[in-house]
């Protein structure tokens, strides 16, 4: 059995078991509480009420588990299955500040889930509902795409998602969820959709809508064939990085290609051209059009130094002093032997700090951080250990960071500043924790 087939088969069994009952598997309560406190409580709150110290900085606001309302479902019934909750934890929610945690191990997910479920009233009193059936997909054709476009226009979708699907319809500015918070329609053209980007997952979202939001269900309104036509139209207008599958369980890995000799600081160099770029999806901190949804990273090492080549689209470069585009790499300060030991993604926390290497056209600065709300400490310059080079060309930023301080393998995350979008001190977007390690391929 091939690895992908094995994973699909395993995932089917997990869904089946979860939907049939809520029989709990053994968990480590202390471990789950510690992981929740380290990685979840700053957003969702120590009591799961969505009011953690980082919540004011996030968009949309973190989920209040105690309300017992969940947006992203693959089953019917009052409460999601364990598998649904685990999938949200693993993959995150694109277009929101909820990161994915694929990088953690299965036991870690299960232990955090046990902690989260203690905040949800009555969830253990009700078995998960039946799985939402998705019929066999009709073949995508030019005719089905055109039919989907007509349905999109006549069903009122442009009022929220806009005529071209950019999330800029006339109602977009006034929409609110059931918690009274402002909510923006997803830009259907850029980046993966919130609850699954596979065709069958988009079908399910169109069928059931998104509970707690203005996104309506189309079950009983459209026939299965019509919903498939809508799916095909959405996929036809969607722009995504080539060869990227957000459902891939190893999407957080960055291969570091090993080469001999000097690491090049020219993006056009042969070594960079041979290295495969990894799309890294970004989480927005604000609701604004044209926020970059992903960057691409490549990595090289010669055993002495490691270099990262980071690039991203930007239709308007900003290079003014004090207000410019930029990118940051966040690194754990401490040695990490297991991903459960990673610092809090939001700039670390007391006892588990991070270093932030921020590049902008004026140069590179390094900071130490103990978490959101604490002062950043400017670290001494290490010009002899760090080489940086960045340029804007043909609608993209190209930045290379090279240093002997970068280990041959470890963990890092990214953040982007797009100065023409908003005026504030922090970045517009950030990534999940990524793992980089030597590739089996050489040059």
C-alpha positions in Angstrom: 0.0 0.0 0.0 1.4 3.4 -1.0 1.9 6.1 1.8 -0.9 8.3 0.5 -3.2 5.4 0.2 -2.3 4.3 3.7 -2.9 7.8 5.1 -6.3 8.0 3.3 -7.3 4.6 4.7 -6.2 5.5 8.2 -8.1 8.8 8.0 -11.2 7.0 6.9 -11.0 4.6 9.9 -10.5 7.6 12.2 -13.5 9.4 10.9 -15.7 6.2 11.1 -14.7 5.5 14.6 -15.2 9.1 15.7 -18.6 9.4 14.1 -19.8 6.2 15.6 -19.1 7.0 19.2 -17.3 9.3 21.7 -15.5 6.5 23.5 -12.4 8.4 24.7 -8.9 7.0 24.1 -6.4 7.3 27.0 -4.9 10.8 27.3 -2.4 12.6 29.4 -4.3 15.3 31.1 -1.3 17.1 32.5 0.4 17.1 29.1 -2.7 18.3 27.3 -3.1 21.2 29.8 0.5 22.2 29.4 0.3 22.2 25.6 -3.0 24.1 25.7 -1.5 26.7 28.1 1.6 27.1 25.9 0.0 27.2 22.4 -3.7 27.9 22.8 -4.5 29.9 25.9 -3.0 33.1 24.7 -5.7 33.2 22.0 -8.6 31.1 23.3 -8.2 32.0 26.9 -7.2 30.0 30.0 -10.9 29.1 30.4 -11.6 28.6 26.7 -13.8 31.6 26.3 -11.9 33.2 23.4 -10.6 36.0 25.5 -6.8 35.3 25.8 -4.3 38.1 26.0 -3.5 37.9 22.2 -7.2 38.0 21.2 -7.3 41.8 20.7 -4.6 41.5 18.1 -6.2 38.8 16.1 -8.8 38.7 13.3 -11.2 37.1 13.3 -11.5 36.7 17.1 -10.6 33.3 18.5 -13.4 30.8 19.0 -15.2 30.8 22.4 -15.4 27.1 23.1 -17.8 27.5 25.9 -20.5 28.7 23.5 -20.6 25.3 21.9 -21.0 26.6 18.4 -18.6 25.4 15.7 -18.4 26.6 12.1 -16.6 23.8 10.4 -18.4 20.5 10.2 -18.3 17.2 8.4 -21.1 15.6 10.4 -24.7 16.6 11.3 -25.8 17.0 14.8 -25.4 19.5 17.7 -21.7 18.9 18.2 -18.7 18.1 16.0 -17.0 14.8 16.1 -13.5 14.4 17.7 -12.1 14.0 14.1 -13.6 17.3 13.1 -12.1 19.1 16.0 -8.7 17.4 15.4 -8.8 18.4 11.7 -9.3 22.0 12.6 -6.4 21.8 15.1 -4.2 20.1 12.5 -4.9 22.2 9.4 -6.0 25.4 10.9 -8.4 27.7 9.1 -7.1 29.5 6.0 -7.9 33.1 5.7 -8.1 33.5 9.5 -5.5 33.8 12.3 -6.1 30.1 13.4 -2.8 28.2 12.6 -2.6 24.6 11.9 -0.6 22.2 14.1 0.2 19.3 11.7 3.7 19.6 13.1 2.6 18.1 16.4 2.4 14.3 17.1 -0.9 12.4 17.3 -0.6 12.0 21.1 -0.2 15.8 21.4 -3.3 16.4 19.4 -5.3 13.9 21.4 -4.2 15.4 24.7 -5.0 19.0 23.6 -8.4 17.8 22.3 -9.2 16.4 25.7 -8.4 19.8 27.3 -10.5 21.7 24.7 -13.5 19.4 25.2 -13.6 20.2 28.9 -14.6 23.7 27.9 -17.5 22.6 25.6 -20.7 22.2 27.5 -22.5 18.8 27.1 -20.3 17.6 24.2 -19.8 14.2 25.9 -23.5 13.8 26.4 -24.2 13.5 22.7 -22.8 11.1 20.1 -21.5 12.7 17.0 -24.1 12.9 14.2 -23.9 11.1 10.9 -21.3 12.0 8.3 -22.3 14.4 5.6 -22.6 12.4 2.4 -21.0 13.9 -0.7 -22.2 12.4 -4.0 -19.9 11.2 -6.8 -18.5 14.3 -8.5 -19.8 15.2 -11.9 -16.9 15.7 -14.4 -15.7 19.3 -14.7 -16.3 20.7 -18.2 -16.4 24.1 -19.8 -20.2 23.8 -19.7 -20.3 23.0 -16.0 -18.0 25.9 -15.2 -20.2 28.3 -17.2 -23.3 26.9 -15.5 -21.5 27.5 -12.1 -20.8 31.0 -13.1 -24.4 31.7 -13.9 -25.5 30.1 -10.6 -23.0 32.2 -8.7 -24.4 35.3 -10.2 -28.1 34.5 -9.9 -27.9 33.0 -6.4 -26.7 36.3 -4.9 -23.1 35.2 -4.2 -21.6 38.5 -5.6 -23.4 40.4 -2.8 -20.8 39.1 -0.4 -18.0 37.5 -2.4 -18.0 40.2 -5.1 -18.6 39.9 -8.9 -15.1 38.3 -9.5 -15.0 36.4 -6.2 -12.6 38.7 -4.4 -14.6 39.0 -1.2 -15.5 42.6 -2.0 -19.2 42.6 -2.5 -21.4 45.5 -1.4 -22.5 43.5 1.8 -19.0 42.6 2.8 -18.5 45.6 5.1 -21.6 45.0 7.2 -21.6 41.2 7.7 -21.5 39.9 11.3 -21.5 36.4 12.8 -23.8 35.2 15.6 -21.3 36.5 18.1 -21.8 40.0 16.8 -18.3 40.2 15.4 -17.6 41.6 11.9 -16.8 38.9 9.4 -15.4 39.2 5.9 -16.4 36.9 3.0 -13.5 34.7 1.8 -11.7 35.8 -1.3 -12.5 32.8 -3.4 -9.7 33.5 -5.9 -6.6 33.6 -3.7 -5.6 30.9 -1.3 -7.3 27.8 0.1 -10.9 28.0 1.3 -11.6 27.9 5.0 -13.0 24.4 5.5 -11.2 22.3 2.9 -10.0 23.0 -0.6 -10.6 19.6 -2.2 -13.6 19.6 -4.5 -15.6 17.3 -2.2 -14.8 19.6 0.7 -16.0 22.7 -1.2 -19.2 20.8 -2.2 -19.8 20.1 1.5 -19.3 23.7 2.5 -21.8 24.8 -0.2 -24.2 22.2 0.8 -24.2 22.9 4.6 -23.0 26.5 4.7 -20.9 27.6 7.7 -22.8 27.6 11.0 -22.7 30.8 12.9 -21.9 32.9 9.8 -23.9 34.5 7.0 -22.7 31.8 4.6 -25.9 30.0 3.8 -26.6 26.3 3.2 -27.7 25.3 -0.3 -29.1 21.9 0.6 -32.6 21.7 -0.9 -31.9 24.9 -2.9 -29.6 23.5 -5.6 -29.4 20.0 -7.0 -26.2 18.0 -6.6 -25.3 18.7 -10.2 -25.8 22.4 -9.7 -23.6 22.4 -6.6 -20.9 20.5 -8.5 -21.1 23.2 -11.2 -20.5 25.9 -8.5 -17.6 23.9 -7.2 -16.1 23.8 -10.7 -16.5 27.5 -11.2 -14.9 28.3 -7.8 -11.9 26.1 -8.7 -11.7 27.7 -12.1 -11.2 31.2 -10.6 -9.0 30.2 -7.7 -5.3 31.0 -7.8 -3.0 28.7 -5.9 0.7 27.9 -5.9 1.6 25.1 -8.3 1.8 21.6 -6.9 0.5 22.7 -3.5 -1.9 20.4 -1.5 -3.0 22.0 1.8 -4.3 18.6 2.9 -0.8 17.1 2.7 0.1 16.0 6.2 3.8 17.1 5.6 3.1 20.6 4.3 5.1 22.1 7.1 8.5 20.6 5.9 11.2 22.7 4.2 14.0 20.7 2.6 17.5 22.2 2.9 19.5 21.2 -0.2 23.1 20.4 0.6 25.7 21.9 -1.8 29.5 22.4 -1.9 31.1 25.8 -2.0 29.8 29.3 -1.3 26.1 29.8 -0.8 24.9 32.2 -3.6 23.2 35.4 -2.7 21.9 35.8 -6.3 18.4 34.4 -6.7 19.2 33.6 -10.4 22.1 31.4 -9.4 22.0 27.8 -10.6 21.8 26.3 -7.1 18.7 28.3 -6.3 17.1 27.4 -9.6 17.5 23.7 -8.8 16.1 24.0 -5.3 12.4 23.4 -5.1 10.3 26.3 -3.6 8.0 25.4 -0.7 4.7 27.5 -0.6 4.1 28.7 3.0 0.6 29.9 3.6 0.1 33.0 5.8 -2.5 33.8 8.4 -4.0 37.4 8.3 -4.0 39.6 11.4 -6.4 42.1 9.7 -9.2 42.2 7.2 -7.9 44.0 4.2 -8.0 43.3 0.4 -4.8 42.0 -1.3 -3.1 40.8 1.8 -0.4 38.3 0.7 -1.7 34.8 1.2 1.6 32.9 0.8 5.3 33.2 0.3 7.7 30.8 -1.2 10.9 29.6 0.6 14.0 27.7 -0.6 16.9 26.6 1.6 20.5 25.7 0.9 23.4 24.6 3.2 27.1 23.9 2.7 27.6 22.5 6.2 29.0 25.8 7.5 26.1 28.2 6.7 22.5 27.9 5.8 20.6 30.3 3.6 16.9 30.9 3.0 15.6 32.5 -0.1 12.2 34.0 0.6 10.0 35.6 -2.1 6.4 36.9 -2.3 4.1 38.8 -4.6 3.6 42.6 -4.0 2.1 44.8 -6.6 3.3 48.0 -5.0 6.8 48.1 -3.3 7.2 50.4 -0.3 10.8 51.3 0.7 10.3 54.4 2.8 12.4 54.7 5.9 10.2 53.9 8.9 7.4 52.5 6.8 8.4 49.8 4.4 7.7 46.2 3.2 9.6 43.5 5.0 9.8 39.9 6.1 10.8 38.4 9.5 12.0 34.9 10.4 11.1 33.8 13.9 13.4 31.1 15.6 13.2 29.4 18.9 15.9 30.6 21.3 16.2 27.3 23.0 17.1 24.0 21.5 13.9 22.1 20.5 14.0 18.3 20.6 10.3 17.8 20.0 7.7 20.1 18.3 5.6 20.1 21.5 8.4 22.2 23.1 8.1 25.0 20.5 7.4 28.5 21.9 4.1 30.2 21.5 3.8 31.1 17.8 2.9 34.7 18.7 6.4 35.9 19.5 7.2 33.4 22.2 6.4 33.6 25.9 8.1 33.9 29.2 10.4 31.0 29.8 10.4 30.0 26.1 11.5 33.1 24.1 12.2 33.5 20.4 14.5 35.5 18.2 13.0 37.6 15.4 15.2 38.4 12.4 13.5 41.2 10.5 14.6 42.3 7.1 13.5 45.5 5.3 15.1 47.4 2.5 17.2 49.3 5.0 18.8 46.2 6.4 18.4 43.4 8.9 17.8 43.7 12.7 17.6 40.9 15.3 15.3 41.0 18.3 14.6 38.9 21.3 11.0 38.5 22.4 9.2 37.0 25.4 5.8 37.3 24.0 3.1 39.7 22.8 2.9 42.8 24.9 6.5 42.6 26.2 9.2 44.9 24.8 11.4 43.7 22.1 15.1 43.6 22.9 17.4 44.7 20.0 20.2 42.2 19.8 23.8 43.2 19.1 24.7 43.2 15.4 26.4 40.1 14.1 27.3 41.5 10.7 30.1 39.0 10.3 27.7 36.1 10.8 24.7 37.3 8.8 24.5 38.2 5.2 21.3 39.6 3.8 20.3 40.7 0.3 16.9 41.8 -1.0 15.5 43.3 -4.1 12.1 44.0 -5.8 11.7 42.7 -9.3 8.8 42.1 -11.6 6.1 42.2 -9.0 7.9 40.2 -6.3 10.2 40.7 -3.4 13.3 38.4 -3.3 15.2 38.2 0.0 18.1 35.9 0.9 19.3 35.5 4.5 22.5 33.6 5.0 24.1 32.9 8.3 26.3 30.4 10.2 23.8 31.0 13.1 21.1 29.1 11.2 21.4 25.5 12.3 21.3 22.7 9.6 17.9 21.8 10.8 15.2 23.2 13.2 12.0 25.2 13.3 11.1 28.7 12.1 8.1 30.8 11.1 7.6 33.8 8.9 5.8 37.1 9.0 5.2 39.7 6.3 4.8 43.5 6.3 3.0 45.1 3.4 3.3 48.8 4.0 0.6 49.9 1.4 -2.1 47.9 3.2 -2.2 49.4 6.7 -0.2 51.6 9.0 0.7 49.8 12.2 3.8 48.4 13.9 3.1 44.7 13.5 3.0 42.5 10.4 -0.1 41.9 8.3 0.4 38.1 8.1 2.3 35.3 9.7 2.9 31.6 9.1 2.6 28.5 11.2 5.7 26.8 12.6 7.7 25.1 9.8 10.4 22.5 10.2 13.5 22.6 8.0 16.0 19.8 7.7 18.7 18.5 5.3 17.3 17.1 2.0 18.2 13.7 0.7 18.8 15.4 -2.6 22.1 17.0 -3.4 23.4 19.4 -6.0 
